[in-house]
Amino acid sequence: MTDPDRMPIPTREFYMKLLESPDLKVFFETHAGEMEIPPFHKFISEICARSGQVPEQVIKRAAVERTYGHQLFNGTRKPSRDKVIQLAFGLGLDLNGTQRLLQVAHKNALYPKLKRDAAIMLCLEKGRDILEAQTLLQSLGLSLLGER
């Protein structure tokens, strides 16, 4: 996994370095650490370890079925986009943390021009829990997390 104490290069700056690089192979070798995406299960376990959270409690706060949640944490299952978002709520992540979690899971980022995503983004930014997010989605006539 990448060094958690090392500050990542901002994406825009990284992109500019890519464009300025005369040799793509050398660029890849030089920036291998910045381009590494850790396995999802290791990434969520690392978040738990750093924040002092227990996976069991994260799974419960995420409203994810217990067995399935443990399979996500041990790497035997791959999450859907909705499950990643649910875990973000369980982990207490903000919008930036959630976008990174989606990236690590190889899922599409939340997009503010989609009503459902916009509602989820608002809940994440305001520190709402999964129940409050589900209530908002339902009140807007949008599909709940986990229904897709």
N, CA, C and O atoms as a GROMACS GRO file, in nm:
protein
  592
    1MET      N    1   0.085  -0.118   0.000
    1MET     CA    2   0.000   0.000   0.000
    1MET      C    3   0.089   0.124   0.000
    1MET      O    4   0.204   0.118   0.043
    2THR      N    5   0.036   0.232  -0.047
    2THR     CA    6   0.113   0.356  -0.051
    2THR      C    7   0.139   0.406   0.090
    2THR      O    8   0.065   0.373   0.183
    3ASP      N    9   0.244   0.485   0.106
    3ASP     CA   10   0.282   0.540   0.236
    3ASP      C   11   0.176   0.640   0.283
    3ASP      O   12   0.158   0.743   0.219
    4PRO      N   13   0.106   0.610   0.395
    4PRO     CA   14  -0.002   0.699   0.440
    4PRO      C   15   0.048   0.835   0.489
    4PRO      O   16  -0.029   0.931   0.492
    5ASP      N   17   0.176   0.845   0.526
    5ASP     CA   18   0.230   0.971   0.576
    5ASP      C   19   0.279   1.062   0.464
    5ASP      O   20   0.308   1.179   0.487
    6ARG      N   21   0.287   1.009   0.344
    6ARG     CA   22   0.336   1.086   0.231
    6ARG      C   23   0.221   1.163   0.168
    6ARG      O   24   0.115   1.107   0.140
    7MET      N   25   0.243   1.291   0.145
    7MET     CA   26   0.139   1.374   0.084
    7MET      C   27   0.126   1.340  -0.064
    7MET      O   28   0.226   1.343  -0.137
    8PRO      N   29   0.006   1.307  -0.111
    8PRO     CA   30  -0.011   1.276  -0.253
    8PRO      C   31   0.003   1.402  -0.339
    8PRO      O   32  -0.026   1.513  -0.295
    9ILE      N   33   0.048   1.381  -0.461
    9ILE     CA   34   0.058   1.491  -0.556
    9ILE      C   35  -0.084   1.524  -0.602
    9ILE      O   36  -0.158   1.434  -0.642
   10PRO      N   37  -0.124   1.651  -0.597
   10PRO     CA   38  -0.258   1.687  -0.647
   10PRO      C   39  -0.275   1.640  -0.792
   10PRO      O   40  -0.180   1.643  -0.870
   11THR      N   41  -0.393   1.597  -0.826
   11THR     CA   42  -0.420   1.539  -0.957
   11THR      C   43  -0.381   1.632  -1.071
   11THR      O   44  -0.321   1.588  -1.169
   12ARG      N   45  -0.414   1.758  -1.058
   12ARG     CA   46  -0.382   1.854  -1.165
   12ARG      C   47  -0.231   1.862  -1.188
   12ARG      O   48  -0.183   1.861  -1.301
   13GLU      N   49  -0.157   1.870  -1.076
   13GLU     CA   50  -0.011   1.876  -1.085
   13GLU      C   51   0.045   1.747  -1.146
   13GLU      O   52   0.136   1.751  -1.228
   14PHE      N   53  -0.010   1.634  -1.104
   14PHE     CA   54   0.032   1.505  -1.157
   14PHE      C   55   0.006   1.498  -1.307
   14PHE      O   56   0.089   1.450  -1.384
   15TYR      N   57  -0.110   1.546  -1.348
   15TYR     CA   58  -0.147   1.548  -1.490
   15TYR      C   59  -0.049   1.634  -1.570
   15TYR      O   60  -0.008   1.596  -1.680
   16MET      N   61  -0.012   1.748  -1.516
   16MET     CA   62   0.083   1.836  -1.585
   16MET      C   63   0.219   1.768  -1.600
   16MET      O   64   0.284   1.780  -1.703
   17LYS      N   65   0.262   1.696  -1.496
   17LYS     CA   66   0.388   1.621  -1.505
   17LYS      C   67   0.379   1.514  -1.613
   17LYS      O   68   0.476   1.491  -1.687
   18LEU      N   69   0.265   1.450  -1.623
   18LEU     CA   70   0.244   1.349  -1.727
   18LEU      C   71   0.258   1.411  -1.865
   18LEU      O   72   0.326   1.356  -1.951
   19LEU      N   73   0.193   1.524  -1.886
   19LEU     CA   74   0.199   1.591  -2.016
   19LEU      C   75   0.340   1.637  -2.052
   19LEU      O   76   0.377   1.639  -2.170
   20GLU      N   77   0.417   1.674  -1.952
   20GLU     CA   78   0.552   1.724  -1.975
   20GLU      C   79   0.656   1.613  -1.989
   20GLU      O   80   0.769   1.638  -2.029
   21SER      N   81   0.617   1.491  -1.956
   21SER     CA   82   0.712   1.380  -1.958
   21SER      C   83   0.745   1.338  -2.101
   21SER      O   84   0.655   1.310  -2.180
   22PRO      N   85   0.874   1.332  -2.135
   22PRO     CA   86   0.913   1.291  -2.270
   22PRO      C   87   0.904   1.139  -2.292
   22PRO      O   88   0.895   1.093  -2.405
   23ASP      N   89   0.906   1.063  -2.182
   23ASP     CA   90   0.908   0.917  -2.193
   23ASP      C   91   0.806   0.858  -2.096
   23ASP      O   92   0.824   0.864  -1.974
   24LEU      N   93   0.699   0.802  -2.149
   24LEU     CA   94   0.591   0.749  -2.065
   24LEU      C   95   0.638   0.635  -1.976
   24LEU      O   96   0.597   0.626  -1.860
   25LYS      N   97   0.723   0.549  -2.028
   25LYS     CA   98   0.772   0.436  -1.950
   25LYS      C   99   0.851   0.485  -1.828
   25LYS      O  100   0.834   0.434  -1.717
   26VAL      N  101   0.937   0.584  -1.849
   26VAL     CA  102   1.015   0.642  -1.739
   26VAL      C  103   0.920   0.710  -1.639
   26VAL      O  104   0.940   0.700  -1.518
   27PHE      N  105   0.819   0.778  -1.690
   27PHE     CA  106   0.721   0.844  -1.602
   27PHE      C  107   0.653   0.740  -1.513
   27PHE      O  108   0.640   0.761  -1.392
   28PHE      N  109   0.610   0.629  -1.573
   28PHE     CA  110   0.544   0.523  -1.495
   28PHE      C  111   0.638   0.470  -1.386
   28PHE      O  112   0.595   0.447  -1.273
   29GLU      N  113   0.764   0.448  -1.422
   29GLU     CA  114   0.861   0.396  -1.324
   29GLU      C  115   0.887   0.497  -1.213
   29GLU      O  116   0.894   0.461  -1.096
   30THR      N  117   0.900   0.623  -1.250
   30THR     CA  118   0.929   0.729  -1.153
   30THR      C  119   0.812   0.752  -1.057
   30THR      O  120   0.833   0.782  -0.940
   31HIS      N  121   0.691   0.739  -1.108
   31HIS     CA  122   0.572   0.772  -1.028
   31HIS      C  123   0.488   0.649  -0.993
   31HIS      O  124   0.367   0.659  -0.971
   32ALA      N  125   0.553   0.534  -0.987
   32ALA     CA  126   0.480   0.409  -0.958
   32ALA      C  127   0.402   0.418  -0.827
   32ALA      O  128   0.289   0.370  -0.818
   33GLY      N  129   0.462   0.479  -0.725
   33GLY     CA  130   0.395   0.491  -0.595
   33GLY      C  131   0.268   0.573  -0.600
   33GLY      O  132   0.170   0.540  -0.534
   34GLU      N  133   0.270   0.681  -0.678
   34GLU     CA  134   0.152   0.767  -0.689
   34GLU      C  135   0.042   0.702  -0.772
   34GLU      O  136  -0.075   0.738  -0.761
   35MET      N  137   0.080   0.605  -0.855
   35MET     CA  138  -0.018   0.542  -0.944
   35MET      C  139  -0.074   0.412  -0.886
   35MET      O  140  -0.162   0.349  -0.944
   36GLU      N  141  -0.022   0.374  -0.772
   36GLU     CA  142  -0.065   0.249  -0.709
   36GLU      C  143  -0.202   0.268  -0.644
   36GLU      O  144  -0.224   0.363  -0.569
   37ILE      N  145  -0.292   0.177  -0.673
   37ILE     CA  146  -0.424   0.177  -0.608
   37ILE      C  147  -0.430   0.049  -0.525
   37ILE      O  148  -0.424  -0.061  -0.580
   38PRO      N  149  -0.442   0.063  -0.394
   38PRO     CA  150  -0.441  -0.056  -0.307
   38PRO      C  151  -0.567  -0.139  -0.325
   38PRO      O  152  -0.670  -0.089  -0.371
   39PRO      N  153  -0.560  -0.267  -0.288
   39PRO     CA  154  -0.682  -0.350  -0.290
   39PRO      C  155  -0.786  -0.289  -0.195
   39PRO      O  156  -0.752  -0.238  -0.089
   40PHE      N  157  -0.912  -0.296  -0.235
   40PHE     CA  158  -1.020  -0.233  -0.158
   40PHE      C  159  -1.022  -0.280  -0.014
   40PHE      O  160  -1.031  -0.198   0.078
   41HIS      N  161  -1.014  -0.411   0.008
   41HIS     CA  162  -1.025  -0.463   0.145
   41HIS      C  163  -0.910  -0.414   0.233
   41HIS      O  164  -0.929  -0.389   0.352
   42LYS      N  165  -0.792  -0.400   0.176
   42LYS     CA  166  -0.679  -0.349   0.255
   42LYS      C  167  -0.698  -0.200   0.284
   42LYS      O  168  -0.664  -0.152   0.392
   43PHE      N  169  -0.752  -0.129   0.188
   43PHE     CA  170  -0.774   0.014   0.204
   43PHE      C  171  -0.874   0.042   0.316
   43PHE      O  172  -0.849   0.128   0.401
   44ILE      N  173  -0.987  -0.028   0.317
   44ILE     CA  174  -1.087  -0.003   0.422
   44ILE      C  175  -1.036  -0.050   0.559
   44ILE      O  176  -1.068   0.010   0.662
   45SER      N  177  -0.958  -0.158   0.560
   45SER     CA  178  -0.900  -0.204   0.686
   45SER      C  179  -0.801  -0.102   0.740
   45SER      O  180  -0.794  -0.079   0.861
   46GLU      N  181  -0.724  -0.040   0.650
   46GLU     CA  182  -0.628   0.064   0.689
   46GLU      C  183  -0.700   0.186   0.745
   46GLU      O  184  -0.656   0.246   0.843
   47ILE      N  185  -0.811   0.224   0.683
   47ILE     CA  186  -0.890   0.337   0.735
   47ILE      C  187  -0.937   0.306   0.877
   47ILE      O  188  -0.928   0.390   0.966
   48CYS      N  189  -0.986   0.185   0.897
   48CYS     CA  190  -1.031   0.144   1.031
   48CYS      C  191  -0.917   0.150   1.131
   48CYS      O  192  -0.932   0.202   1.241
   49ALA      N  193  -0.802   0.096   1.092
   49ALA     CA  194  -0.687   0.093   1.183
   49ALA      C  195  -0.644   0.234   1.221
   49ALA      O  196  -0.617   0.262   1.338
   50ARG      N  197  -0.637   0.323   1.123
   50ARG     CA  198  -0.592   0.460   1.149
   50ARG      C  199  -0.692   0.539   1.232
   50ARG      O  200  -0.653   0.626   1.311
   51SER      N  201  -0.820   0.510   1.215
   51SER     CA  202  -0.922   0.587   1.287
   51SER      C  203  -0.969   0.518   1.414
   51SER      O  204  -1.054   0.571   1.486
   52GLY      N  205  -0.914   0.400   1.443
   52GLY     CA  206  -0.952   0.328   1.564
   52GLY      C  207  -1.092   0.269   1.559
   52GLY      O  208  -1.154   0.248   1.663
   53GLN      N  209  -1.140   0.242   1.439
   53GLN     CA  210  -1.274   0.184   1.424
   53GLN      C  211  -1.264   0.032   1.409
   53GLN      O  212  -1.164  -0.021   1.360
   54VAL      N  213  -1.369  -0.035   1.451
   54VAL     CA  214  -1.377  -0.180   1.439
   54VAL      C  215  -1.466  -0.212   1.319
   54VAL      O  216  -1.575  -0.156   1.306
   55PRO      N  217  -1.421  -0.302   1.230
   55PRO     CA  218  -1.501  -0.334   1.111
   55PRO      C  219  -1.647  -0.369   1.143
   55PRO      O  220  -1.738  -0.328   1.070
   56GLU      N  221  -1.670  -0.442   1.249
   56GLU     CA  222  -1.807  -0.481   1.286
   56GLU      C  223  -1.896  -0.359   1.304
   56GLU      O  224  -2.011  -0.358   1.260
   57GLN      N  225  -1.845  -0.256   1.369
   57GLN     CA  226  -1.923  -0.134   1.391
   57GLN      C  227  -1.941  -0.055   1.262
   57GLN      O  228  -2.047   0.004   1.239
   58VAL      N  229  -1.839  -0.053   1.178
   58VAL     CA  230  -1.849   0.015   1.048
   58VAL      C  231  -1.958  -0.051   0.964
   58VAL      O  232  -2.041   0.018   0.904
   59ILE      N  233  -1.959  -0.183   0.962
   59ILE     CA  234  -2.058  -0.259   0.886
   59ILE      C  235  -2.198  -0.227   0.937
   59ILE      O  236  -2.291  -0.207   0.859
   60LYS      N  237  -2.213  -0.223   1.068
   60LYS     CA  238  -2.344  -0.192   1.128
   60LYS      C  239  -2.388  -0.050   1.092
   60LYS      O  240  -2.503  -0.030   1.052
   61ARG      N  241  -2.298   0.047   1.107
   61ARG     CA  242  -2.333   0.187   1.074
   61ARG      C  243  -2.360   0.206   0.925
   61ARG      O  244  -2.430   0.299   0.886
   62ALA      N  245  -2.303   0.117   0.843
   62ALA     CA  246  -2.322   0.125   0.698
   62ALA      C  247  -2.452   0.059   0.653
   62ALA      O  248  -2.491   0.071   0.537
   63ALA      N  249  -2.519  -0.010   0.745
   63ALA     CA  250  -2.642  -0.084   0.713
   63ALA      C  251  -2.617  -0.188   0.604
   63ALA      O  252  -2.696  -0.206   0.512
   64VAL      N  253  -2.503  -0.255   0.618
   64VAL     CA  254  -2.466  -0.363   0.526
   64VAL      C  255  -2.486  -0.494   0.602
   64VAL      O  256  -2.454  -0.503   0.721
   65GLU      N  257  -2.538  -0.594   0.534
   65GLU     CA  258  -2.558  -0.725   0.596
   65GLU      C  259  -2.423  -0.774   0.651
   65GLU      O  260  -2.320  -0.764   0.584
   66ARG      N  261  -2.425  -0.826   0.773
   66ARG     CA  262  -2.304  -0.858   0.848
   66ARG      C  263  -2.207  -0.950   0.774
   66ARG      O  264  -2.089  -0.918   0.762
   67THR      N  265  -2.255  -1.063   0.724
   67THR     CA  266  -2.168  -1.158   0.655
   67THR      C  267  -2.107  -1.096   0.531
   67THR      O  268  -1.988  -1.109   0.505
   68TYR      N  269  -2.190  -1.028   0.453
   68TYR     CA  270  -2.142  -0.962   0.332
   68TYR      C  271  -2.037  -0.856   0.367
   68TYR      O  272  -1.935  -0.844   0.299
   69GLY      N  273  -2.062  -0.780   0.472
   69GLY     CA  274  -1.967  -0.678   0.516
   69GLY      C  275  -1.831  -0.737   0.551
   69GLY      O  276  -1.727  -0.683   0.513
   70HIS      N  277  -1.832  -0.848   0.623
   70HIS     CA  278  -1.705  -0.914   0.658
   70HIS      C  279  -1.635  -0.968   0.533
   70HIS      O  280  -1.512  -0.968   0.526
   71GLN      N  281  -1.712  -1.014   0.436
   71GLN     CA  282  -1.652  -1.059   0.310
   71GLN      C  283  -1.585  -0.943   0.237
   71GLN      O  284  -1.482  -0.962   0.173
   72LEU      N  285  -1.642  -0.824   0.246
   72LEU     CA  286  -1.579  -0.706   0.187
   72LEU      C  287  -1.448  -0.674   0.258
   72LEU      O  288  -1.349  -0.639   0.194
   73PHE      N  289  -1.449  -0.686   0.389
   73PHE     CA  290  -1.328  -0.655   0.467
   73PHE      C  291  -1.218  -0.760   0.450
   73PHE      O  292  -1.100  -0.727   0.462
   74ASN      N  293  -1.256  -0.884   0.422
   74ASN     CA  294  -1.149  -0.984   0.403
   74ASN      C  295  -1.115  -1.008   0.256
   74ASN      O  296  -1.027  -1.088   0.225
   75GLY      N  297  -1.182  -0.938   0.167
   75GLY     CA  298  -1.145  -0.942   0.026
   75GLY      C  299  -1.206  -1.055  -0.056
   75GLY      O  300  -1.168  -1.074  -0.171
   76THR      N  301  -1.300  -1.130   0.002
   76THR     CA  302  -1.361  -1.239  -0.075
   76THR      C  303  -1.478  -1.193  -0.161
   76THR      O  304  -1.524  -1.267  -0.247
   77ARG      N  305  -1.526  -1.071  -0.139
   77ARG     CA  306  -1.632  -1.013  -0.222
   77ARG      C  307  -1.588  -0.876  -0.271
   77ARG      O  308  -1.511  -0.807  -0.205
   78LYS      N  309  -1.638  -0.838  -0.388
   78LYS     CA  310  -1.615  -0.705  -0.444
   78LYS      C  311  -1.744  -0.626  -0.428
   78LYS      O  312  -1.852  -0.677  -0.459
   79PRO      N  313  -1.736  -0.502  -0.381
   79PRO     CA  314  -1.857  -0.425  -0.356
   79PRO      C  315  -1.916  -0.361  -0.480
   79PRO      O  316  -1.845  -0.330  -0.576
   80SER      N  317  -2.046  -0.341  -0.477
   80SER     CA  318  -2.113  -0.259  -0.578
   80SER      C  319  -2.085  -0.113  -0.543
   80SER      O  320  -2.033  -0.083  -0.435
   81ARG      N  321  -2.119  -0.024  -0.632
   81ARG     CA  322  -2.100   0.120  -0.605
   81ARG      C  323  -2.180   0.162  -0.481
   81ARG      O  324  -2.130   0.236  -0.397
   82ASP      N  325  -2.304   0.113  -0.471
   82ASP     CA  326  -2.386   0.148  -0.355
   82ASP      C  327  -2.324   0.098  -0.224
   82ASP      O  328  -2.326   0.169  -0.124
   83LYS      N  329  -2.268  -0.022  -0.225
   83LYS     CA  330  -2.206  -0.076  -0.103
   83LYS      C  331  -2.085   0.008  -0.063
   83LYS      O  332  -2.060   0.029   0.055
   84VAL      N  333  -2.010   0.055  -0.162
   84VAL     CA  334  -1.895   0.142  -0.133
   84VAL      C  335  -1.945   0.269  -0.064
   84VAL      O  336  -1.886   0.313   0.034
   85ILE      N  337  -2.051   0.326  -0.117
   85ILE     CA  338  -2.107   0.449  -0.058
   85ILE      C  339  -2.159   0.421   0.082
   85ILE      O  340  -2.139   0.502   0.173
   86GLN      N  341  -2.227   0.309   0.100
   86GLN     CA  342  -2.275   0.273   0.233
   86GLN      C  343  -2.158   0.260   0.331
   86GLN      O  344  -2.165   0.308   0.444
   87LEU      N  345  -2.050   0.195   0.287
   87LEU     CA  346  -1.932   0.183   0.374
   87LEU      C  347  -1.873   0.320   0.406
   87LEU      O  348  -1.822   0.341   0.516
   88ALA      N  349  -1.879   0.411   0.311
   88ALA     CA  350  -1.829   0.547   0.336
   88ALA      C  351  -1.907   0.610   0.451
   88ALA      O  352  -1.849   0.675   0.538
   89PHE      N  353  -2.038   0.591   0.452
   89PHE     CA  354  -2.119   0.641   0.564
   89PHE      C  355  -2.078   0.570   0.694
   89PHE      O  356  -2.064   0.633   0.798
   90GLY      N  357  -2.061   0.438   0.686
   90GLY     CA  358  -2.020   0.362   0.804
   90GLY      C  359  -1.885   0.403   0.859
   90GLY      O  360  -1.862   0.400   0.980
   91LEU      N  361  -1.795   0.441   0.770
   91LEU     CA  362  -1.661   0.485   0.809
   91LEU      C  363  -1.659   0.632   0.853
   91LEU      O  364  -1.559   0.680   0.907
   92GLY      N  365  -1.769   0.702   0.830
   92GLY     CA  366  -1.776   0.844   0.866
   92GLY      C  367  -1.694   0.933   0.774
   92GLY      O  368  -1.643   1.036   0.817
   93LEU      N  369  -1.682   0.893   0.648
   93LEU     CA  370  -1.602   0.971   0.552
   93LEU      C  371  -1.677   1.094   0.503
   93LEU      O  372  -1.800   1.096   0.500
   94ASP      N  373  -1.603   1.195   0.466
   94ASP     CA  374  -1.661   1.312   0.401
   94ASP      C  375  -1.667   1.285   0.250
   94ASP      O  376  -1.637   1.174   0.206
   95LEU      N  377  -1.704   1.385   0.174
   95LEU     CA  378  -1.717   1.366   0.029
   95LEU      C  379  -1.584   1.328  -0.035
   95LEU      O  380  -1.580   1.238  -0.118
   96ASN      N  381  -1.476   1.397   0.001
   96ASN     CA  382  -1.346   1.364  -0.058
   96ASN      C  383  -1.303   1.222  -0.027
   96ASN      O  384  -1.253   1.150  -0.113
   97GLY      N  385  -1.322   1.181   0.097
   97GLY     CA  386  -1.289   1.045   0.137
   97GLY      C  387  -1.373   0.942   0.062
   97GLY      O  388  -1.324   0.836   0.025
   98THR      N  389  -1.499   0.975   0.040
   98THR     CA  390  -1.589   0.886  -0.033
   98THR      C  391  -1.547   0.875  -0.179
   98THR      O  392  -1.547   0.766  -0.236
   99GLN      N  393  -1.511   0.986  -0.239
   99GLN     CA  394  -1.466   0.983  -0.379
   99GLN      C  395  -1.341   0.897  -0.391
   99GLN      O  396  -1.328   0.821  -0.487
  100ARG      N  397  -1.250   0.907  -0.296
  100ARG     CA  398  -1.129   0.824  -0.297
  100ARG      C  399  -1.166   0.677  -0.279
  100ARG      O  400  -1.110   0.590  -0.346
  101LEU      N  401  -1.259   0.648  -0.189
  101LEU     CA  402  -1.303   0.511  -0.167
  101LEU      C  403  -1.363   0.453  -0.295
  101LEU      O  404  -1.335   0.338  -0.330
  102LEU      N  405  -1.443   0.531  -0.365
  102LEU     CA  406  -1.500   0.487  -0.492
  102LEU      C  407  -1.390   0.462  -0.595
  102LEU      O  408  -1.397   0.366  -0.672
  103GLN      N  409  -1.290   0.546  -0.596
  103GLN     CA  410  -1.178   0.530  -0.689
  103GLN      C  411  -1.103   0.399  -0.661
  103GLN      O  412  -1.072   0.324  -0.753
  104VAL      N  413  -1.074   0.373  -0.535
  104VAL     CA  414  -1.003   0.251  -0.497
  104VAL      C  415  -1.085   0.128  -0.535
  104VAL      O  416  -1.029   0.025  -0.573
  105ALA      N  417  -1.217   0.138  -0.524
  105ALA     CA  418  -1.306   0.026  -0.559
  105ALA      C  419  -1.331   0.016  -0.710
  105ALA      O  420  -1.402  -0.074  -0.755
  106HIS      N  421  -1.272   0.108  -0.786
  106HIS     CA  422  -1.290   0.111  -0.932
  106HIS      C  423  -1.437   0.133  -0.970
  106HIS      O  424  -1.490   0.070  -1.061
  107LYS      N  425  -1.500   0.225  -0.897
  107LYS     CA  426  -1.639   0.263  -0.923
  107LYS      C  427  -1.645   0.410  -0.962
  107LYS      O  428  -1.554   0.487  -0.931
  108ASN      N  429  -1.753   0.448  -1.030
  108ASN     CA  430  -1.769   0.587  -1.072
  108ASN      C  431  -1.784   0.679  -0.952
  108ASN      O  432  -1.848   0.646  -0.852
  109ALA      N  433  -1.723   0.796  -0.963
  109ALA     CA  434  -1.732   0.898  -0.859
  109ALA      C  435  -1.876   0.951  -0.852
  109ALA      O  436  -1.952   0.940  -0.948
  110LEU      N  437  -1.909   1.007  -0.738
  110LEU     CA  438  -2.038   1.075  -0.725
  110LEU      C  439  -2.036   1.198  -0.815
  110LEU      O  440  -1.936   1.268  -0.824
  111TYR      N  441  -2.148   1.222  -0.881
  111TYR     CA  442  -2.157   1.328  -0.981
  111TYR      C  443  -2.272   1.421  -0.946
  111TYR      O  444  -2.387   1.376  -0.942
  112PRO      N  445  -2.246   1.549  -0.921
  112PRO     CA  446  -2.350   1.639  -0.871
  112PRO      C  447  -2.463   1.671  -0.968
  112PRO      O  448  -2.564   1.728  -0.926
  113LYS      N  449  -2.449   1.636  -1.095
  113LYS     CA  450  -2.558   1.662  -1.190
  113LYS      C  451  -2.660   1.548  -1.195
  113LYS      O  452  -2.758   1.556  -1.268
  114LEU      N  453  -2.635   1.444  -1.117
  114LEU     CA  454  -2.733   1.335  -1.102
  114LEU      C  455  -2.803   1.356  -0.969
  114LEU      O  456  -2.738   1.368  -0.865
  115LYS      N  457  -2.937   1.360  -0.971
  115LYS     CA  458  -3.013   1.393  -0.850
  115LYS      C  459  -2.976   1.303  -0.731
  115LYS      O  460  -2.951   1.352  -0.621
  116ARG      N  461  -2.973   1.174  -0.755
  116ARG     CA  462  -2.943   1.080  -0.646
  116ARG      C  463  -2.803   1.106  -0.590
  116ARG      O  464  -2.785   1.112  -0.468
  117ASP      N  465  -2.706   1.120  -0.678
  117ASP     CA  466  -2.570   1.147  -0.634
  117ASP      C  467  -2.561   1.280  -0.560
  117ASP      O  468  -2.492   1.291  -0.460
  118ALA      N  469  -2.632   1.381  -0.609
  118ALA     CA  470  -2.630   1.513  -0.544
  118ALA      C  471  -2.684   1.503  -0.401
  118ALA      O  472  -2.628   1.563  -0.309
  119ALA      N  473  -2.791   1.427  -0.382
  119ALA     CA  474  -2.848   1.410  -0.248
  119ALA      C  475  -2.748   1.338  -0.156
  119ALA      O  476  -2.732   1.376  -0.040
  120ILE      N  477  -2.683   1.235  -0.208
  120ILE     CA  478  -2.583   1.161  -0.130
  120ILE      C  479  -2.466   1.252  -0.095
  120ILE      O  480  -2.417   1.251   0.018
  121MET      N  481  -2.421   1.330  -0.192
  121MET     CA  482  -2.309   1.422  -0.169
  121MET      C  483  -2.341   1.521  -0.058
  121MET      O  484  -2.257   1.549   0.028
  122LEU      N  485  -2.462   1.573  -0.060
  122LEU     CA  486  -2.505   1.668   0.042
  122LEU      C  487  -2.502   1.603   0.180
  122LEU      O  488  -2.453   1.662   0.277
  123CYS      N  489  -2.553   1.481   0.189
  123CYS     CA  490  -2.553   1.410   0.318
  123CYS      C  491  -2.411   1.386   0.368
  123CYS      O  492  -2.383   1.403   0.487
  124LEU      N  493  -2.323   1.346   0.279
  124LEU     CA  494  -2.183   1.322   0.318
  124LEU      C  495  -2.118   1.450   0.370
  124LEU      O  496  -2.050   1.449   0.472
  125GLU      N  497  -2.138   1.559   0.298
  125GLU     CA  498  -2.077   1.686   0.337
  125GLU      C  499  -2.132   1.739   0.468
  125GLU      O  500  -2.061   1.807   0.543
  126LYS      N  501  -2.258   1.710   0.497
  126LYS     CA  502  -2.320   1.759   0.620
  126LYS      C  503  -2.305   1.661   0.736
  126LYS      O  504  -2.359   1.684   0.844
  127GLY      N  505  -2.232   1.551   0.713
  127GLY     CA  506  -2.206   1.456   0.820
  127GLY      C  507  -2.327   1.374   0.862
  127GLY      O  508  -2.334   1.327   0.975
  128ARG      N  509  -2.421   1.357   0.770
  128ARG     CA  510  -2.541   1.277   0.800
  128ARG      C  511  -2.504   1.128   0.806
  128ARG      O  512  -2.403   1.086   0.750
  129ASP      N  513  -2.587   1.050   0.875
  129ASP     CA  514  -2.563   0.906   0.878
  129ASP      C  515  -2.644   0.838   0.768
  129ASP      O  516  -2.718   0.903   0.694
  130ILE      N  517  -2.629   0.708   0.757
  130ILE     CA  518  -2.692   0.632   0.649
  130ILE      C  519  -2.845   0.642   0.655
  130ILE      O  520  -2.910   0.652   0.552
  131LEU      N  521  -2.901   0.639   0.775
  131LEU     CA  522  -3.047   0.647   0.789
  131LEU      C  523  -3.099   0.782   0.739
  131LEU      O  524  -3.201   0.788   0.671
  132GLU      N  525  -3.029   0.889   0.772
  132GLU     CA  526  -3.070   1.021   0.725
  132GLU      C  527  -3.058   1.031   0.573
  132GLU      O  528  -3.141   1.093   0.507
  133ALA      N  529  -2.955   0.969   0.518
  133ALA     CA  530  -2.938   0.969   0.372
  133ALA      C  531  -3.050   0.891   0.305
  133ALA      O  532  -3.107   0.937   0.206
  134GLN      N  533  -3.083   0.775   0.360
  134GLN     CA  534  -3.190   0.693   0.303
  134GLN      C  535  -3.324   0.767   0.312
  134GLN      O  536  -3.404   0.762   0.218
  135THR      N  537  -3.348   0.834   0.423
  135THR     CA  538  -3.472   0.910   0.441
  135THR      C  539  -3.482   1.021   0.337
  135THR      O  540  -3.588   1.042   0.278
  136LEU      N  541  -3.372   1.092   0.314
  136LEU     CA  542  -3.372   1.198   0.214
  136LEU      C  543  -3.397   1.140   0.074
  136LEU      O  544  -3.478   1.193  -0.002
  137LEU      N  545  -3.329   1.032   0.041
  137LEU     CA  546  -3.348   0.970  -0.091
  137LEU      C  547  -3.495   0.930  -0.109
  137LEU      O  548  -3.554   0.954  -0.215
  138GLN      N  549  -3.552   0.868  -0.007
  138GLN     CA  550  -3.692   0.825  -0.015
  138GLN      C  551  -3.785   0.945  -0.031
  138GLN      O  552  -3.879   0.940  -0.110
  139SER      N  553  -3.760   1.051   0.044
  139SER     CA  554  -3.847   1.169   0.037
  139SER      C  555  -3.842   1.236  -0.101
  139SER      O  556  -3.936   1.304  -0.142
  140LEU      N  557  -3.732   1.216  -0.172
  140LEU     CA  558  -3.716   1.273  -0.306
  140LEU      C  559  -3.760   1.176  -0.416
  140LEU      O  560  -3.753   1.208  -0.535
  141GLY      N  561  -3.807   1.058  -0.375
  141GLY     CA  562  -3.851   0.959  -0.473
  141GLY      C  563  -3.735   0.894  -0.550
  141GLY      O  564  -3.753   0.848  -0.662
  142LEU      N  565  -3.618   0.892  -0.488
  142LEU     CA  566  -3.499   0.834  -0.551
  142LEU      C  567  -3.470   0.697  -0.491
  142LEU      O  568  -3.510   0.668  -0.378
  143SER      N  569  -3.402   0.612  -0.566
  143SER     CA  570  -3.374   0.477  -0.517
  143SER      C  571  -3.279   0.483  -0.397
  143SER      O  572  -3.184   0.561  -0.393
  144LEU      N  573  -3.308   0.397  -0.301
  144LEU     CA  574  -3.229   0.392  -0.179
  144LEU      C  575  -3.095   0.324  -0.205
  144LEU      O  576  -3.081   0.247  -0.300
  145LEU      N  577  -2.998   0.352  -0.120
  145LEU     CA  578  -2.870   0.283  -0.128
  145LEU      C  579  -2.892   0.135  -0.099
  145LEU      O  580  -2.960   0.100  -0.003
  146GLY      N  581  -2.836   0.051  -0.181
  146GLY     CA  582  -2.851  -0.093  -0.164
  146GLY      C  583  -2.962  -0.152  -0.248
  146GLY      O  584  -2.975  -0.274  -0.255
  147GLU      N  585  -3.044  -0.069  -0.312
  147GLU     CA  586  -3.153  -0.119  -0.397
  147GLU      C  587  -3.106  -0.148  -0.539
  147GLU      O  588  -3.178  -0.212  -0.616
  148ARG      N  589  -2.990  -0.102  -0.575
  148ARG     CA  590  -2.941  -0.119  -0.712
  148ARG      C  591  -2.854  -0.240  -0.724
  148ARG      O  592  -2.805  -0.270  -0.833
   0.00000   0.00000   0.00000
